[in-house]
Amino acid sequence: MNAPHTFPPLAADLSAAAREFLARGHHQMLIGDQWVDSSNGARLDVLNPADESRLATVPAATSADVDRAVAAARAAFEAPSWARLRPDQRQRLLLRLADLMEANARTLAEIESLDNGKSAAVAEAVDVALSASYFRYMAGWVTKIEGSTLDVSIPFAPQNEFVGYTRKEPVGVVGAVVAWNFPLLLASWKLAPALATGCTVVLKPAEQTPLTALYLAQLVLEAGFPPGVVNVVTGDGPSVGAPLTRHPGVNKVTFTGSTEVGKLIGKAAMDNMTRVTLELGGKSPVIVLEDCDPGVAAAGASQAIYFNQGQVCCAGSRLYVHKKNYDRVVADLADHAKSLKIGHGLDASNQLGPLVSQEQMERVCGYIDIGRQQGAEVVAGGARAGERGYFVQPTVLAGIDQKARVVQEEIFGPVVVAMPYDDLDQVAAWANDTPYGLGASIWSNDLSRVHRLIPKIKSGTVWVNCHNMLDPALPFGGYKQSGYGKEMGRAALDAYLEQKSVLMMV
């Protein structure tokens, strides 16, 4: 257990609610309706990636704590206070939670900024706003989950009459494990459909960024959800994530994170035949067709890669530009990269924050070095920014082969690799030439060529003249090693429901 210590002074411009929450220093996790420490008293430090200071500590949960949380979720799932709620009552709870998130938007954004490093202004406008919108979207589906009636024919019992119908039922206890790049938003992507369908949840936030999940848990209780419907356990992957995803009391696992970890979780889930959805890595292409204005293309490519410091599973990390405009687009993109203001996320004038951890900063810088070694030209950036905090310069690499590691492997930072191409067939083949298939964007006003290209791209989402744009109604998920199943949209509900067939002889 870490020794007690004094936490650094909080920023003077924080909201009162954020200051009060962060001033606790030593946070607890939620099991049932109780705020508790880990069973052995161990704790984890939570660091501010902008200055490397210790922001807080949270419980380092154990497998015994996971057992307690799953038991609480199971008891809640079977309790009359949740199982017998009418759909419109669940709907009201979800809408109430969305209202509370909106009322606490600034507080959530500030906590997210300090914990993750992202811009608080962007977190409020994007992360919190989309989370509240998603809860409202899923609340609309609560009263519309339905089965169907069927006219059946039993060929070996023609003398009998039957009534057949299907009904959809909640799958049960959900184990939800989320990544550190969008802590609040990813938690919402898991919680909203699970609660809408009548499931209960054990949520494990990333050990680097647990704070907004704990604040959200406060709002869940304030909204009036019964005890145990939502539980939050904090800790690392081996101690908490692994026991949760292989727990025999969990009926469905939902995970967002790296492809490597996702494969392990998928294998563990299969041992218990646990239902599973996986939203994993990406290496998304940004394809600029010949007719696109170079300035528009460069601005779009900049947003596609540098949003959230490039820590986005569908970040536009591969830029393919028709050879006619390649030099101009790359030059303009480099100018964009060099102009971005780097700094603390609480300063709204800063455009690029730190990466989430020293480990991630070293990983990204290591990939930049690999690119150099394999022949890439560093057109912009290419190094750590400053000496304190986990900042990396926005980087543009060019002049490298399609098979190079920086082209094939996910970097998950502010690094884009630019390459010229000749024709649609060539760029489609290159776009598909990685193990991933999460997102892609096409930049053009030639809709005929765009429509011809879209079916050729093996990707769960294709944006046209935009990138990283999400709506609650649009399913999100990947092809190939980018995952299995869908987040958002009506499609997300099916992952939390079992379909039961009923046949009745009358």
N, C-alpha and C positions, 0 to 999 in steps of 0.2 A: 504493500500500500504506500502511495506517495505521501511524503511528509506534508503537513499543512504549510501553506505559503500565502503571501499576499499577492493578489492579482494586480496587474497594471491598472492605472487610472483609466476610467472609461472616457470616451470622447464626449466633450461637452455638448455637442449638438445632437446626441442621441435622444430619441423620444423617452419620456418618463417610464413607459412600460418596458422598453428595451433595457433601460438602465436598471430597473428593478429586477428584471429577469436575470440579466448578466451579473448583477452584483451578488447573487447567491454564490457564485463561484463553484460550489460543490453541488451538482445537480443529482437528482434521483431519477429512476426509470419507473414506468407505470405498468403494474401488473394488477389486473382486476380494477379496483378503484383506489388502490394504495400506491403511494410514491415510496419506493423502496431502494435500498442499496443492494449490491450483489451479495450473494450468499456467503462469500468469503471476505467481503469488505474491500476487494481490490478495485482500483480506479484507473481510468485512462485520462491522460492530458489531452485537451483540445487546444490546438494552436491557432493563432491568428496568422494566416499566411502572408499578410502584408508586412508584418514586422517581426514575425517569429516568436512573439510573446505568448505566454500561456494565458489563454482566454478563460478556461474553465476546466473542471474535471467532471467526468461522468462515470457511472458504475461500469466496471469490466465484468460483465455478466459471465456466468458459468453454464454448463449444461444443466445443472440443477435448476438454475433460474429459467432456462428455456422450458424445462419440464413444468415449472410452476405457471409460466405464461400460457403454455399450450393447454394446461388443465383449466386455467381461468377462461380461456377462449372456448373450450369445449363446454364448460358449465354454462357459460353465457349463451352459447348456441342452442342449448337444450332448455334453457330457462324460459318460463312463460313470458317474462318481461321483454324478451326479444323474439322468440320463436312465434309468439302469438300476436305480435304487432301487426295490425292491418297495413297493407301497402301504403296507404295515404299517411299513416303515422310514421313509417320509415322515411317517406318522402319529406315530411315536415322536418324531421331531424337533419336530413342532408341539407335542406334549404337553410335551416338555422345555422348549421356549421359554415356554409358558404357565406352567410351574412356576417358571422363572427370573423371569418378570415378577412373579409373585405374591411370590416371595422378596425381590424388590427393589421392592415396591410403594411403600413409604414414600419411597425414594430417587427413584423416577420421579415421584411426586406432588410432592415438594419442588422438583425441577428444573422440572416443569411450572408450578408456582405462580410461581416466580421469573421464568420465561421468558414466560409468558402473562398472569399476574396473577390467575389463578383461585385459589380456596381450595384449599390443599393437602389439607385433610380431605375436601373434596368430590371432588377429583381422585383420591384414593386409593379412596374408596368407590364412585365412579362410573366415571371414565375408565379407571383401571388395572384395576379389577375387571371391567368390561365387556370390556375388551381381552383379558384372560386368558381370560375365559369364551368369547369369540368364537373364539380360537385353538383352544380345546378343542372347541367346536361344529364347526368346520371339520375338525378332526382326525378327528372321527367320520365325516365324509363321505368321507374319503380312500379307504377300502376299499369304498365303495358306489357309486363312479362306474361306470356300466354302460351298455352298448348293448343291442340287442335283436335277436332273430332274426325273420325274416319269411318267410312263404310267398308267393312271387312268381308272377305270371302275365305271361309275355311273349307277347302275342297273335300276334306275327309269327314266333314260333319254338316252335310247340306240340310239336314232336318232341323238344325238348331239356328237360332237367331242370336246375334252378338251385337254389342255396342263396343266400339273401340275409341279410345282417346289417349292423348299424351298430356303430360303435365311437366312443368319445369320446376325443379326444386334446388335450393342452395346446396352447393357442394359440401359445405361444412366449415372447418377451420382452415384458414389461409395463412401460410407462412410467406411473408413479403420481405424481400431483401433488396435494398436500393443502393444505387451508386452515389458518389459524392459530388457529381458535377451539377445536378439540379436536385438538391436534397428534398426540398418541399414539394416541388412539382412531381417528382417521381413517386414520393409517398402518396400524393393525391391520386396519381394514376392507378395505384394499387388499391387504396382505400375506397375510392368512390364506387367502382363497380362491385367490389366485394360487399360493401354495406348496402348498396342498392338491391342486391339479389338476396340479402338476408344472411350472408356469411358473417363470421367473426374473424378477427385478424390478430396475428402476432407480427408486428413490424420491427425489422432490424435495420436501422439507418447505418450508413457507412461510419466506421469508427472515426474518420477524419471530420465528419460534418453531422453530428447528432442533434444539434441544438434546436433547429426549427421543428424537427420531429417531436421533441419534448414539449415545445411550446404548442404545437398543434394538438398534442395529447391533452393539454390543459383545455383547449377550446372544445375538444370532443366531450370532455366531462361537463363543461359549461353548457354545451348544446343540449345535454340531457340524455346522451346515449347510456344504456344500462351498463353496469360494471362488467368488465371483461370482454365487451364487444370489440374494443380496441386496446391492445397492449403494446407497449414499446419497450424493447430490451436493447441495451446498448453494449457494444463490445466489438471484438475483432472477428474476422471470418472463421478461423479455426475453432475458437471457443464458443461462438454464438451462431454464426451463419451455418456452419456445417451441422451442428446438432439440430438446428431448426429445420433445415432442408431434408434431413434424413429421418426426422421424427415420425414414428408410426402414428401419432395422433394428429398429424397434419394431413388434410385431404387434398390440398392444392398448394403448390409452390409457385410464386411469381417472382422473377429475378430480373433486375436490370444491372448490367455490368459488363465485364470483359468476356470475350468469347471463351477464353481459356477456363475461367471460373464457371461460366455457364455450362460448359460441357461436363464438368465435374458434378455440378448440381443436377443436371439432367440425368446423369448416370445414377446418382444417389436416389433421386426421386423414383426412378424405375424399379429399384429394389423393393419399394413398398407399393408400386403401381400408383404413385401419387400423381394427380393431374399437374401439369407443369406448363408455364409459358415463360419464354426467355427473350428478352430484348437485349441484344448484344452489340458487338462492335461494328464499325463501319470504316469505309475508305471511299467516301462519296465523290464521284466525279462532277465537275462543273464544266459543261460543254458549251463553248461559244461558237455559234455558227457564223458563216462568212458575212451575213448581212448585218450582224449586231454592231451597234455603235461601240467602238473601243472604250470610250469613257464610261458608258453604261456598264459594259462588261467588267471593267476593272473595279468599279464601285460595287457591283454585285458580288464579284469574287472576293473582295475584301470583307464584306459582311458575311459571306458564306464561311470563311475560315476564321476570322478574328472574333466573331461573336462568342462571348463567354470564354475568351482566351483560347479558343480552339478546342476547349474541353467539351465537345459535343459529339455524340456518337454518329451523327449524320453530317458533321462538319465537311465543308467542301474542300477537302485536302488535296485533291488532284484537279488541276486546271488544264483542260484541253482547249486550245485556241486554234482556229483555222490559220494556216501558215501565212495567209494574206495579212492578218492583223496581229499575229503573235507578238512581234517585237513591241508594238505600240501598247498592247494590253499589259504585257509583263512590265514595261517601263512605268505605265500609269499605276499598276498595282504596287510596284515597289515604292512609288511616291506616296501612295496611300499608307503603306506600312510605316514608312519613315515619319509620317505626319501624326501618327496616333500618339496621344498623350498617355503615358504609363504612370499609374499610381494607385493609391488607396481607393477602395470602392466606395467609401463614404463621401468622397469628393466627386460631385456630379460632373465636374469638368474632365475627369479622367476617363479615357476610352478603353483602356486595357489594364486589367488588374493582375494580381499574381496568380500563378498556378497554385493548386490546392496544398501542395506539400513539397518538402525538399526532395523526396523520392521521385515525385512527378517531374519536378524541375530538372533533376539529373537525368531522368529518362529522356526528356525532350531534347536537352542539350546533347546527350549521347547520340540521338538519331541525327541531329544536325552534323555532328562529327562524322557519322557513318556516311551521310550524304556527300560530304567533302571527300572522304576517302574513296568513294565510288565515282567521283568525277563531277559532282554537281557544282554549278556556279552559284555562289551565294550573292544574290542580287540585292537583297536587303536583309538587315538583322544578322542573325547567326550566332548570338551569344546571350549570356545572362545579362539582365539589365540591373545595374546597381549592385550593391554589396550586402544589402539587408532586405529580407523578404524574398519570395520565390518568383521573381519576375523574369520573364524571358522576352527578348525583343521579338516583335512580329517579323517573321522570316519568310523570304521568298527564295526557293531553290529552282534552278533551271538547268537545261542542258544535260539531262540524265536519262538513262535508258529505262524503258518501261518495266524491265525486270529488276531494277534496283530495289533494295530493301525499303527505302523511303517512299517508293511508289507502291509497293505491295503491302506494307505493314502499317498498322494503325499507330500513329504517333501520339495523338490526343493532346495537342498543344498548338500554339500559333505558328504552324509551319505548313506552307503550301508548296507543292511541286508542280511546276508549269512545263507543258510539252506541246509542240505543234503537231497538227495532223493535216491530212490531205483531203479525205472524203468521209461521208457518213458511215460507210461500212467499216472503215479503219477505226474511226473514233468509237463506234459501238463495240467493236471487238476489244479495244483497249479499255473502255469503260467497264466491261464485264470481266476483265482479266485480273481479278483479285478474288480471294475467298469470300469477300463480303458482298452484300447487296441490300443496304439499308435505305439510302437516299441517293438522289441524283438531281441535277438541275440542267435545263437547256435554256440558252439565251438566244432568242431570235424572234423576229416578227414574221418570218416565213412559215405560216401555220401548216402549209402542206408538208414541208420538210420536217417540222416538229412532230406532226402526227405520224409520219413514217418512222421517225426515230424512236418515239416513246415505246412501241412494242418490242423494240430490239434491246432495250435496257432492262437487265435483270435486277430489279430493285423494287423494294416495297413502296416507295414514294418517288414520284418524278415531279419536280416543280418546274414551272415554265416562267422565266423572267422574274424569279424570286428564289429564295433558298431559306431553309430553316423556319418556314411558316407552318404553324400547326393550328388546327381547329378541333374542338372536342368531338365533332361529328365525323371527322375523317379518321379511319383506322390507320394505325401507325405500327409498323413491324417490318421485319426483313426477310429477304430471300437468303438462301445458302447459309453461310455461317454467321449471318447477322441475326439469327434468332428463329424462334418458333412461336407462332401465335401473334395476336394483335393487341395493342393498347388502343384505347379511345374508340369512339364510334360504337354503334350497336354490336359490332363484332366482339368487342371486349367482354360483353355480358356473358356470352356463351362459355367462356373459360371458367366462369364462376357458377355455372349451372349444370345440374344433371338432368337428363331427359328420361322420364319414366313412361313406359307404355302400359296402358291398362286395357284389358280385354274382359268384358263382362258378358256372360251368357244370360239371356233374358227369357 
